[in-house]
């Protein structure tokens, strides 16, 4: 299995525990949750069931009864409610012999239909039976991350604090994607792998669709732009699977997609096509938990001054190239490969890759062991032109240094021109004046191919390259 070392260790510990364990596995659609659990415990399940999308309670109960029958309760009676369903599950498990019994309920949010009583029955199953034993490993899994977080992890009733191991499944890093590409035989160099990451993020399923017999550009055309392309309509399926009422979430990411550098809460509210009221905080929190947005604190301000930035690579690719696609050229990507629109997209996407790889950046800078926080900053010049100034990534360190990070993606080594040199110096001056910091300011360039040495490159105090992000 590629990656997932931490998650595998957590699951192994839960299986080896001398107590019953309740594990909640969650993460966005296609991220590899079910694959991970099946790889760990496939063939060892005492019981396994997966909820069915868009069916009512009685159909869900009948499917559940079939699963119980398949795993040993051959004469399971017809189930009238979830209380009876979990009682029958208990009866089956009690006849299961010695050893840890793995109970895997996948796509659990689909079982929790309106007025179904699923959650109270699950609560009684765990509190009144499973937790009193020492041999149950209950794994609840679902793509509807908001349901898992709100109904299981943040449950204020009988399931409050009952989960013994919350297990979020996060996207692969560049290193893990490179390992997967090597295993799959994809003939891509690191620049091409980075470009794939710009469109697919670290979502395992999307990477599984790449063909080793095609270039990265050809794969893009086949998966996004060809007739009946497999990922052409993935966006709508993605949000429908994650949120029961997805419209408001789609509105939020649509607004955030219009501004690459992100928005404050008030800026976002002013652009929303329909009012959110006090619910905006919940929507933003759930989108952040799903990994679609990032809350970038502004240095020197409180939490409410944060910048909310859309950072999901696949969603951004959708808004940039698929949502309002003009024409039906099945070779769009190959034809447009070096055009300004795509080059501009690469530059912005590289910045998002950097935010997904902050631990790797810190490691490259040799500050992994230094306590630090990552911020953004916005300012404005006080001259007659009143120009906006922004620094997307600041690493504020406890050793009295702030790394001012500039992220640049280019085909060759990045050249610091005379004009760029002046802009960088001015930016540092404005930042120090606006924040009043007395810390040392270290200009850090994060580039795809390093920096070309010239008279202006001395302004750069430290460098991080694309290769460093693969570590």
N, C-alpha and C positions, 0 to 999 in steps of 0.2 A: 504494500500500500504506500502511495506517495504521501509524505507529510503526515499530519495529524498525530504527531508523537504525544503531545500534551493530552489530547482527547483520548487516545488509546490508553495512556497511563491512568487517567481518571476512571475509565470504564473498567479497566483491570482491577483497580483498587476497590471499586464498588462490588465487583463480582467476588473478590477475595475477602470482603468484609465479613466479620462474624455477627453482623446485624443485618436486618432488612434495609435496603437502600431504595430511595425514590429519586430517579434521575429525570430531569426535564431537558430534552434536547431540542434546540430550536435554531432557526436560521432561515434565510430566504430560500425561495424556490430554486431548485437545481444545484444547491450548494454541496450536496453529497451526504445529507444526514442519514437517510435510509441505507445508503451504500455502506457507510461507516458501521452502523449497527449490525447490518447483515454480515459484513466481513468479520466482525468481532464474534458474533453469537449465532450466525446462521448454522442450522443443524443442531443447535443446543437449546432452542427455545422450548420452554414448558408451555408457552402460549404466545401466539402472535396474531395480531389482527390489524387491519388497516381500514380506517373510515372511508366511506364512499361519498364522493362529491355530489351535492344537489339531490339527495334523496331524503325522504321523511323518516320519522323515528321508527316506524314499524319495519320499513325496509332495512334500516340500520340494525335494528334488533335481530332481524332474520339473518343478515350476513354475520352478525356476531355469534348467533347460535350455530351457524355452519362452521365457524372457526373453532368454537368449543368442541363440536363433534369431531372435527378433523384432528384435534390434539388430544382426544381420548374420551371425552364425555359423549359416547356414541348415541345414547338415548336422551340427549338434552331435549327437554320439552319446549314447546313454543313459548317465547318470552313476551310478556306483556309490558314490561317496563325495565329501566336500567337497574333498579334494585334487584329484580329477579335475575337479570343478566349477570351481575357481579356475584350473586349468591351461587349461581351455577358454576361460575369460574372458580370460586372458592372450593366448591365440592370437587371439581376436577383436580385442582392443584393439591388438595389434601391427599389424593391418592397417587401423587407423583413420586413417592419415594424420597430418599435422602438427597442432600446436595442442594446447591443454590438453584433456585427456579427462576429463570429469566422470563418476565412477562413484558412483551413489547407491544404497545398500542400506538400504531403509527397514524398520522393524520387525525389525531384526536379532535382538533377543532371541528371537523365535519360531523363528529358524533354528537356534538353539543348543539343540536337543533333547538328551535324556539320551544320553550316550556317542556323540554324533554326530560329534565331531571337527571341529566348525565353527571353534572358536577357533584350534586349531593350524594349520588350513588358511588362515584369514585372516591369521594371523601370518606364515606362509610367503609368502603372496601379497604382503604389504606389505614384509617384510624382505628377501625373496629376489628380488623383482622390481620392484614399484612404486616403492619408495624409492630404487632405483638409477637410476631414470629422472628426467626433469625435467618430464614432461608429464601426470602423473596427479593429479587431485583426487579423493581417496576420501572420501566422506561416509557415515558410519555414523550411523543415526538410530534411536531407539526410545522408546516411551512408558514401557517398564519402566526407569525411571531408575536403580533400584538395580543392574540388570544393566549398564547403560552405565558407571556409576561404578565398580562393583566389578570387572567383567571387562575393561573397556577402559581407563578412566582410571587405575585402581589396580592394573592387571595386574602381577603380580610375575614373570611369565615373559618370553616373547619380545616382548610388546607393551608392556613397561614403558617409560614415557616416549616412546612412539612417536607419540602423538597430538600434532600440531603446533598444533592450535587446538581446545580444548574450547569448546563453544558452548551454554551453557544458555539455554533459551528460557523467560523468566519471564512472569508475568501482565502484562497491560496496566495502566498507571496510570489514574487517573481522567481525566487529560487525554486519553490515547489513547482511552479509552472514549467520552469526549465527542466526539472527532473522528469516531469510528466511528458514533456515534449521529446526528451531523449528516449524514454521508455516507448513512446508511440512511434518513434522514428521520424519525427517532423524535422525536415532539413532547414531549420530557421536559425539565423544568427541572433545575437542578443537584441539588435535593433528591431528585427522583425518580431521577436518575442515580445518586446516592449510595445510594439504597435498592436499586436494581438491583445495585450493586456489593456491597452487604451480603449479597446472596443468591448472586450469580454470581461474585464476585471479578472478576479481570481475565481470565477465560477466554474467549478469542475466540469459540469455538463457541457457548457459551451465549448470548452477546450476539447472535449471528447469528440466533437463534431468536425474538428479540423482534419483534413486529409493530407497525408504525407506525400501524395502524388501531385499536389498543387502548391504554388507559391502562396505566401500570405495574402497577396492581393487577389489571387484567384479564389482562395477560400472565402474572402470577404464577399466577392461577387456571388458566389454560390449560396452562401448562408444568408445574405441580406438582400441582394438585388435581383437575383434570378427569379423567373416565374415560379410562384408557389415556394419561395425560399423559406427554409425551415424556421428562421428567426425573424421573419418579416413582421409577424403579429405577436411576438413574444411579450412585448411590453404590456398589452392589455391582459394577457393571461397571467403575467407576473403579479400585477397589482390585485387582480381579482382573487388570486390564490392567497394573498397575504392579508387582505383586509376585507371584512364582511361588507363594509360600505366604502368602497374605494374611491368614490368620486372626489371627495375633499382632499384626499392624499394626492391624487393625480393633479388636482388644481395647484396644490402647494409646490410639487416638484416641477410643474410646468412654469410657474412663476420664477422659481429659483433657477431654472435652466436658462432663463433670459439674461442672467447676469452671472458671468463666470466667476467673479470675485466674491459673490455671495451678498446677502442682505441682512440688515438688522431685523428684529422682530417687527418694528413699526414700519419699516420699508416694505416688508413682505405683506403686512396687513393692508397697506395702502394700494397694493397691486392685485389683491385677490379679487377674482371675478364675482364671488359671492361671499357674504359675511361669515366669519368663523366665531366671533365672540370670544368667550373665555376658553373655548375648546382648542384654540390654536396651540396652546402649550402642550396639550395631550397629543395632538397630531404630530407636532415637531418631535416630541419625545419618542413616539413610536417609530417615526421615520428614522430617527437617529439609532434606535435600537436595532432596526432592520439593516442598518449600514448604508442607507440611501443618502443621508446628509451628515455633515459634520458641524458641530458647534465649535467655532473658533473663538475662544475668549479674546477680547481686545485688551492688550496690556494696559494696566492702570485703571480699568473699569471693573464694575461688578458683573455678575453673571448675566444680568438683563441687557448688558451692552454687547453681547456676543454677536458674531457674524455667522449666519447659517448659510452653509455652502453645499450645493448638490455635488456629491463626489462619487456616485455610482457610475462607473465607466459605461456600462451597457445602457443605462437610462439616458445618459448624456449623448451617447452615440445615436440613440433613437431620436432625440429631439433635434440633433444637428443634421442628420442625414435621412431619416426615415419618416418622421411625422408628416412633413409637408413635401415629400419627394415629388419633384417635377420630372415627368418623362418616365420611361420604362426601360432604360438602357440596362441590359443584363450584365454589361461590362463596365458599369459606372466607375468602380473603384480603380480598375486597371487604367482606364482612360484618364481619370482625374488624379492619378497617383501623386504627381508633383505640382499640382495646381495650388495657388495661394490658399484657397479655403481649407484644403486638407492639411497643408503645412501649418496653418494657423491652429487648426484643431489639434495637431500633434503637440504644438507648444503648450496649449492649455491643458491637454491631457497629461503631459509629462509632469506638470505641477501637481495634478491630482495623484499621480503615481507616487510622487514624493511624500504626499500626506499619508498614503497607505503604507509607507516604508520608513516612518520616523525612527523606529529602533535601529534599522540598518544605517540610517544617516548618522545617528549618534555613535554607533559602533565605528563607522568610518572616521569620525572626528575624534575618536578616542575618549568619549565622554559618557560611555554607557554607565559607568559607576558614579557619575556626578548627578546629584539631584537637580532636575530641570523641568520646566514647563514650556509648552509650545503655545504661542500666541499669534494673533495678527495685529495689525495697526493701520489706522487710517488717519490722515492728516490733510492739511490744506495750507498752501503757501499764503503769506500775508502780503504779497505784492499785488500789483494792479490786475494781474491775470487770474489770480485766485485759482491756481491749479490744484487738483486733487492729487494726493500722494498716498500710496498704499504699499505696505510690506506684508506679503501673504504669510510668511513663516518667520517667526522669531523664536529662538531657543534661549530662554532666560535661565541661566545657570546659577547654582548656589555658590560657585567659585568666583562670583563677581564679574562674569563675562556674559554678554548677549551675542549670540550668533545671528547676524542679519543675513537671511538666506535668500539668494536670488537663483531662480530655476530657469535654465535655458536648454532647449532641445534644438539641435542643429545637426546637419549631415556631417560636418567636419568639426574640428576644434573651434570652440567659440572664441571670437575676436572681440576684445574690449576696445572699442573705438574711442577717439578723443571725446566725442559727444556722450558716449556711454559713461566714460570716466567722470565727466562733469555731473551727470545725472546721479550717479552712485554717491559721489561725495556730497552732493546737495541733499540727497535722501538721508544720509547719515546725520548731517547737520540738523535737518528739520526734525528728525526723530529725537535726537538728544535735546533739542530746544523744547519740543512739545512735551516730552515725558519727564524732563528734568533728571534723567538717570545719570548717575556718576559711575556706572559700570563700564568696563571696557567693551567697545563695540568691535566685533570681529566679522568682517564681510566674508561670507561663505558662498561660493559659487557651486551649484549643483548642476552639472551639465551631462549631456549624452556622450561627449567625446573629449572632455578635458578642455583646457584653455590654451590658446596659442600665446606663446611668450612674446611680448612686445613692451614698448615703453609704458603702456597703460596697465599691464597685467599685475604690476606690483601692488595695486590697490586691493587685490584679492588676498586675504589672509589665510584662507583654507579652502580646499577643494574636495568635492565628492563627485564621483562619476557614476554613470549608469552601471558599470561593472560592480561598483560598491553596493548598489541596490539589490544585486543578485546574491549577496552573501547571506 
